[in-house]
Structures are given as C-alpha cells and as structure tokens.
C-alpha cells in the first residue's frame, strides 16, 4: 500500500448487498493534493471569465440535471437506499440549487463608501478564497455536494469534492454532468476515505464538511490550525414538542415521517418526541398508528417511506440503541436481504440513555413527557446538539413565547423537523455546527472574503 493507492473503496446497494456499484483503489493523499493544485491553477481563469460565464455554466448544470433526473434518482435508490419518492425530490431540489446560484454571480459583491476626510473613495469587495475543499456525506448524494459547490463556484472558487465512499457512484455521475459545463480543473471529484479527506483539509483554501460529529470536530481543528475558513455541519438529536392544543393527527403524521423517512438517516430527523401535559396519551396512540402505517421495504417502490440502513453496522447500531427498552412500535430487524430496521418508538427511556445523548441515525425515537412548555424547552435543550426543533400547536402566543428559549439553529412550527429551504441559512448550535451558516446568501459570504480598498487621488487638489 502506498500514499498513491490506498485501501480499496467499495460501494454496495444497501437493499441488496451483493450488488456492488463501485470497487476501486482509493487514490491516496498525493493524488488529492495534485487535484487541489490543478484546481488552484484553473481558478484564476474561472474568476477572470466573469459573471456571465459563471452564471451560464451553473445554469447549464441545472439544465443537465433536469435532463438526467430519472437516471440520477434511480442511482440514488440503488447506491444509498433512498426511497424513490425522496430520490426524485432530491434531484429536483439539486437542479433548483444550481439554478438559484446561477444568478449569484450578478449580485453585488461590495459597496462604495465616502472617505472620512478628503477626496477619493473607499470600497469594500468580496473575493474568492481560491480552492474550496468539500467533504460530503452519503445521505444526500446530490443536494449536499451541490449546495456547497454551487455557491463556491458562483463566488469564483474552484472546487475539489471528496464524497463519502458509500455515495461514490452518485458523486462520479454528478461529476460527469458538471465537468461538461465547466472549464477543465475547476471542479474535481476525488473519491476515497479518511486519507483523502485529511489531505484535502490540509491543501484547500476553504473547507466545508458535513458528516459525523467526531470527524467534523477534527476537520474544524485541522482547518483552524491552518488559519483557513471552515464550516462543519454535524449531528442532531432533534426534538418535536407537541402541546395539548395541537392537531394531534397532523402532528403525528409529521413526526412519523421525520422519524422513519429514509430510515431516519437525516441530521434533521426527529429522535425525541416531547408531549406536553394532556397531549401524551392521544399522541402516543396517534404516533404509534402513524408509524405502523408507513411502508417499509424496497426503496425502488414508489410507496416506500422507510428503506434500508446504509450498512450492516448502521443497522446493528440502531438495534443496539433500542435494545432492552419498551417499544410501542417496532423494535425488530426484519429477516431477509438488505439492512433494514423497523420504525420504532420507545418510551420509559431512563435518563442518560444513549438515545437521549447521542445521534443514532436510524428510524427510532423516544417518547417523553413534559409538564408544560417551559419543561419541554428545558428537555429539548438538555442534549449536546442543537440543530432543529419542531413545535406543534395552534397557540401562536405559546409558540412565539417559547422560540427564543430553544437552543437550536432552526425552529419549525407545525411542520416536520426534516426539510430544508436551500435559499435560507442552514445550521445549528452547540455540537451540531461549527463556523458560519451554509446555503442561501450566507454561503456566498462563506466562500469569499472581504477586501477594503482606499482609492486616493494621485495628486492633492
């Protein structure tokens, strides 16, 4: 084994593990560094091409994704086990992301100011960092790379993307689409694992990461030590608060989808359900029935909501998390091929249990109770994470009164905890996020730095 070609990279179909999509040698650290240098050489030309060229290229990517939509969705179903309905929605959102950022090159990048005294001008202007190193997970194999790459490219950076090994085929197909629209070297995919990820963090000029908390914290430390901008989106242990006045049936439907949709493999999935006061009994019944009604099975079936876990290890971790707890629904691992786990709701979870402290990343949630909204907010805030909270109520005064006391980056009223508006800032608090927000205009600011120019007359007048 050398630094040029390290361990074999294998990507399997989680619904049929005998189906291998990719098996290649990981390129290694030297190849990753070479990709960054090629990107660095291509970046000045990309920036000098101007706003119109960047806008046209990003728009061409959006159009190509639309054309390949069915193929891309089918590939996501096969490689990462994403249910077909969700895969189609992700592909549509991916095209929309590229289309949204295709307009960004025309946006103002600075301002003109009056000098404090005398003649001249003061200007502020944002400029790209150079090469953006992107490290992305497998669960949104098109959308997450796109909502990082598109704003980075719009701002004038070149991009090197290191996708999760389990989403290698999806990343390679996305790479083919993007390469056709961009100049050579401006966008590069480097497959691989930790070796390639570490090399990218040590070579890029700005780093954006989405993945596990432990790895994200390590990425943040390494990038910070180099003095380069870094953002890391990590875990979530998200709560749904249900007040007694809520539409219980609607709340249950939203929460069930957030627990079990895509087998709970989203950082925004609901993993704690907090029933306030008299909401407990009706919510227990309604949520149990809602979870039972969800279709579990082949992700290629349009009716499927909960498909397989990404790996045997992931499935075993989920089963271990609920082991020994009182399951109202689920708590089983189906027989047969594929890495499946039944959508599960548990109650009477002892304080300090793993489900109340760690992100399990599977279709399991704990049902908890609270005396009042203040108690529910304290419970919500009691974990190390702070990504998103959903609050279900018809009492707007109560909802608004509780918003500022919730320590999460996103709060959704009468809506599932899952779901992202790509034109708004995305991110959390505490262990969920490090650094500036991503998506929307916030992303354009992250992928650029501010310069201040003083323009004085050559001769005093």
TORBA-137041 format. One line per field, with one value per residue (C-alpha): y, x, z. Coordinates in steps of 0.05 Angstrom, whole numbers, plus 5000, padded with zeros to 4 digits. Last residue first. Layout:
! TORBA-137041
c2 <- c(Y/...)
c1 <- c(X/...)
c3 <- c(Z/...)
END
This chain:
! TORBA-137041
c2 <- c(6383/6332/6289/6215/6219/6167/6100/6060/5988/5941/5866/5818/5744/5694/5624/5640/5702/5664/5611/5662/5684/5619/5556/5549/5581/5604/5561/5497/5462/5409/5407/5472/5507/5491/5506/5526/5597/5607/5596/5520/5514/5448/5394/5349/5374/5365/5426/5457/5508/5495/5521/5522/5536/5503/5528/5539/5597/5647/5605/5591/5655/5651/5581/5598/5661/5623/5573/5523/5479/5432/5454/5426/5433/5436/5432/5440/5382/5367/5350/5385/5439/5400/5378/5450/5471/5416/5439/5510/5485/5449/5384/5347/5277/5235/5188/5164/5158/5105/5103/5109/5159/5143/5215/5212/5236/5217/5154/5134/5132/5187/5188/5122/5114/5100/5101/5073/5086/5044/5044/4973/4962/4942/4925/4885/4811/4774/4777/4841/4875/4890/4945/4966/5004/5018/4991/4986/4989/4930/4940/5006/5031/4962/4955/5023/5006/4939/4973/5022/4966/4927/4988/5047/5030/5003/5037/5073/5111/5061/5074/5089/5020/5027/5035/4963/4958/4994/5028/5075/5056/5029/5095/5133/5085/5093/5168/5172/5128/5161/5229/5217/5196/5249/5312/5322/5352/5367/5310/5311/5268/5255/5228/5272/5272/5335/5301/5253/5177/5165/5104/5149/5176/5139/5192/5254/5219/5196/5267/5299/5247/5251/5327/5323/5274/5313/5380/5416/5443/5395/5418/5374/5387/5351/5343/5336/5300/5327/5315/5352/5412/5436/5504/5524/5587/5578/5591/5525/5508/5526/5476/5420/5435/5441/5376/5340/5369/5345/5276/5268/5300/5258/5287/5352/5390/5456/5476/5539/5546/5472/5431/5405/5394/5357/5311/5294/5276/5234/5192/5189/5159/5159/5190/5255/5294/5355/5421/5479/5433/5435/5491/5479/5454/5384/5373/5385/5327/5278/5299/5286/5215/5206/5232/5184/5126/5145/5152/5098/5124/5193/5248/5286/5347/5394/5462/5523/5590/5647/5664/5625/5565/5565/5578/5517/5470/5471/5467/5419/5370/5369/5360/5304/5249/5269/5211/5195/5250/5308/5335/5398/5432/5501/5525/5600/5644/5682/5759/5805/5880/5940/6007/6074/6131/6194/6265/6290/6265/6205/6175/6162/6090/6045/5974/5902/5838/5860/5800/5781/5720/5697/5684/5614/5602/5592/5548/5504/5496/5483/5426/5395/5405/5365/5310/5309/5303/5245/5210/5222/5190/5133/5115/5128/5063/5097/5063/5036/5089/5144/5113/5111/5185/5203/5165/5196/5267/5264/5320/5362/5352/5377/5440/5455/5444/5491/5545/5539/5548/5607/5643/5631/5657/5718/5736/5740/5694/5723/5681/5615/5635/5648/5581/5534/5532/5524/5467/5432/5442/5414/5353/5341/5344/5290/5247/5253/5234/5169/5149/5098/5034/5018/4978/5013/4992/4924/4887/4831/4880/4883/4938/4972/4971/4969/5018/4992/5032/4990/5015/5060/5080/5140/5141/5070/5000)
c1 <- c(4874/4924/4956/4949/4878/4861/4827/4825/4805/4775/4774/4721/4730/4692/4663/4630/4596/4566/4542/4505/4468/4428/4461/4514/4520/4586/4631/4618/4552/4513/4557/4528/4482/4454/4459/4424/4416/4358/4354/4361/4297/4309/4261/4261/4235/4165/4120/4071/4124/4196/4255/4325/4392/4372/4376/4301/4288/4276/4221/4180/4139/4127/4097/4056/4028/4016/3971/3952/4010/4064/4136/4193/4264/4327/4403/4423/4465/4496/4428/4387/4359/4298/4285/4289/4242/4192/4194/4179/4123/4088/4091/4135/4132/4179/4171/4239/4253/4279/4286/4362/4418/4434/4452/4475/4451/4377/4380/4444/4408/4426/4357/4320/4275/4204/4181/4203/4180/4210/4209/4231/4305/4331/4400/4383/4370/4320/4295/4267/4302/4252/4238/4176/4121/4108/4177/4196/4273/4320/4354/4333/4404/4432/4383/4403/4477/4465/4431/4489/4540/4501/4505/4465/4401/4346/4282/4228/4178/4163/4103/4145/4178/4252/4268/4246/4215/4178/4112/4088/4022/4053/4088/4023/3988/4041/4040/3965/3964/4022/3997/3929/3961/4015/3978/3948/4013/4065/4088/4162/4182/4257/4293/4264/4306/4345/4413/4380/4383/4317/4302/4293/4231/4223/4227/4210/4153/4125/4132/4093/4037/4034/4029/3973/3934/3947/3924/3958/3921/3956/4026/4072/4147/4188/4260/4324/4386/4428/4498/4549/4554/4625/4647/4719/4757/4833/4883/4920/4904/4831/4830/4857/4812/4749/4764/4773/4707/4673/4702/4675/4608/4593/4583/4581/4645/4663/4736/4770/4839/4849/4912/4910/4834/4841/4896/4854/4794/4837/4865/4797/4760/4763/4737/4767/4716/4742/4711/4751/4803/4778/4728/4657/4593/4614/4651/4586/4549/4607/4620/4547/4556/4620/4586/4528/4576/4618/4560/4581/4653/4630/4646/4712/4698/4751/4724/4750/4728/4694/4636/4589/4636/4633/4558/4547/4596/4566/4492/4511/4551/4493/4438/4469/4489/4440/4453/4524/4562/4604/4674/4685/4752/4743/4803/4816/4788/4740/4736/4687/4693/4692/4709/4731/4734/4776/4778/4789/4762/4726/4723/4654/4636/4624/4598/4615/4600/4534/4496/4508/4549/4491/4441/4468/4463/4388/4392/4444/4400/4338/4373/4391/4319/4292/4344/4326/4251/4263/4305/4252/4198/4245/4264/4339/4377/4446/4470/4407/4357/4409/4423/4348/4342/4401/4374/4305/4333/4384/4351/4337/4409/4433/4391/4418/4490/4478/4453/4518/4558/4517/4523/4598/4608/4563/4598/4668/4718/4771/4744/4748/4816/4843/4815/4848/4917/4888/4843/4904/4939/4879/4877/4951/4939/4886/4932/4986/4938/4912/4873/4827/4830/4764/4702/4637/4565/4567/4500/4511/4488/4417/4377/4441/4468/4543/4601/4672/4737/4800/4854/4910/4936/4983/5001/5026/5000)
c3 <- c(4894/4921/4867/4856/4883/4938/4929/4994/4984/5036/5020/5046/5039/4997/5003/5070/5042/4984/5032/5076/5013/5015/5039/5094/5163/5191/5236/5273/5276/5314/5376/5403/5354/5286/5212/5148/5123/5075/4999/5007/5048/5083/5106/5167/5234/5206/5205/5255/5275/5253/5293/5264/5297/5362/5433/5446/5493/5438/5408/5471/5472/5397/5404/5465/5433/5369/5403/5349/5370/5343/5355/5313/5336/5294/5301/5374/5399/5468/5498/5552/5507/5486/5558/5582/5526/5545/5618/5597/5552/5609/5650/5599/5572/5531/5471/5446/5372/5324/5248/5246/5256/5329/5349/5421/5490/5498/5456/5492/5559/5609/5640/5631/5570/5592/5520/5453/5382/5326/5250/5232/5215/5147/5120/5058/5047/5091/5162/5191/5250/5306/5357/5320/5356/5430/5445/5519/5521/5527/5460/5428/5416/5398/5342/5314/5319/5284/5225/5218/5220/5167/5123/5094/5132/5087/5064/5103/5061/5007/4961/4899/4905/4888/4962/4974/5042/5098/5082/5137/5170/5234/5245/5240/5287/5340/5331/5340/5403/5438/5416/5447/5513/5518/5495/5565/5591/5538/5494/5477/5418/5414/5352/5297/5234/5217/5211/5163/5162/5198/5154/5093/5127/5194/5248/5208/5172/5240/5266/5210/5213/5289/5287/5236/5278/5342/5316/5373/5434/5482/5460/5419/5421/5368/5387/5347/5367/5311/5285/5244/5197/5195/5169/5157/5138/5135/5191/5185/5257/5242/5185/5229/5288/5245/5209/5276/5301/5238/5245/5315/5299/5238/5170/5131/5117/5083/5076/5050/5019/5006/5020/5091/5091/5025/5051/5111/5068/5021/5078/5114/5055/4980/4916/4890/4849/4811/4791/4761/4731/4660/4646/4669/4636/4615/4680/4720/4689/4694/4766/4784/4757/4798/4860/4853/4842/4903/4952/5002/4999/5025/4975/4969/4926/4899/4878/4842/4871/4835/4881/4837/4843/4919/4916/4870/4906/4976/4959/4904/4946/4995/4943/4901/4949/5004/5053/5031/5067/5039/5045/5004/4993/4963/4923/4917/4972/4928/4932/4966/4957/5002/4971/4999/4951/4940/4963/5034/5100/5128/5059/5029/5020/4959/4970/4955/4917/4885/4855/4782/4801/4844/4788/4773/4849/4845/4782/4815/4876/4834/4798/4865/4890/4832/4845/4918/4904/4857/4909/4962/4920/4902/4973/4985/4990/4982/4917/4885/4902/4889/4820/4804/4822/4778/4718/4725/4731/4674/4634/4696/4719/4651/4658/4727/4704/4645/4693/4732/4668/4643/4710/4713/4642/4654/4719/4690/4656/4703/4760/4722/4694/4764/4789/4739/4771/4841/4815/4787/4854/4892/4847/4860/4935/4927/4885/4938/4994/4964/4902/4935/4895/4861/4873/4855/4847/4882/4885/4936/4990/4962/4996/5019/4947/4956/4949/4956/4962/4963/5010/4988/4920/4918/4991/4983/5000)
END
